[in-house]
Amino acid sequence: MTDIIPILTDLLGLARDGALDGLIVFLRVGAMMLLLPAFGEQVVPQRIKLALALAFTVIVTPAVSAGLPPTDPFPATAFLTEVVAGLLMGFGLRLFIHALQIAGTIAAQATTLSQMFGGSGPEPQPVIGNVIVIAGLAAAVSAGLHIRVAELLIQSYGPLPAGVLPRVADVVTLGSAQITAAFSMGFALAAPFVIASVLYNVALGFINRAMPQLAVSFVGAPALTLGALALLAIAAPFMIAFWLQALNTHLGSPFAVMP
């Protein structure tokens, strides 16, 4: 009986260390889950988010436990450093959703579709924005977003070691560059709709000059709506493919500027 006591003591020590390692990893995973595309959306129930965070923690902890700081005593700084690291990575991924929303808003404003079904989601969006965002999320999940996120979490302990706060200057530089790139991507995705709108308005102006008696607005408005929907059907696959490629590139090098 006395021989079992040291074994049980060792097992309890291992279980305690494993639980503390899991807690440190969970802090980073949970913070990232708040902003993670698809899994962290507002429509996802909180219990599902918690279950997903625990699942990612179980996957990531064995791969990174060797590089975690000693848990005896428990590092109090881990509460801050891990949450900051998770939010930093989640923010970079969330910008890709904002890029789709920017593209949808610009396209809707250019094609007079900005007020259709604008309040159908937790974040009010024009109909084009809702379609593009949902299509992008579906494409990302179908392409294995959960696998890439697990890989990102494991690899993040290299540039963002546990227990070490990132430099403020590096965070500001990276964040400003990624925000700029997100807006640029949004404008690039909406470019076909802006160009089509400009050509439509120029053509409408020539028609109005040639036939002043014709109410061109009543004739042109339905044509613009139909043309915008047709252009969306044609351009959406290419837009989502370009966006998905950029997302995969970012997941491969998350601390670089988005393409």
Secondary structure, 3 states (H helix, E strand, C coil): CCCHHHHHHHHHHHHHHHHHHHHHHHHHHHHHHCCCCCCCCCCCCHHHHHHHHHHHHHHHHHHHHHHCCCCCCCCCCHHHHHHHHHHHHHHHHHHHHHHHHHHHHHHHHHCCCCCCCCCCCCCCCCHHHHHHHHHHHHHHHHCCHHHHHHHHHHHCCCCCCCCCCCCHHHHHHHHHHHHHHHHHHHHHHHHHHHHHHHHHHHHHHHHHHHCCCCCHHHHHHHHHHHHHHHHHHHHHHHHHHHHHHHHHHHHHCCCCCCC
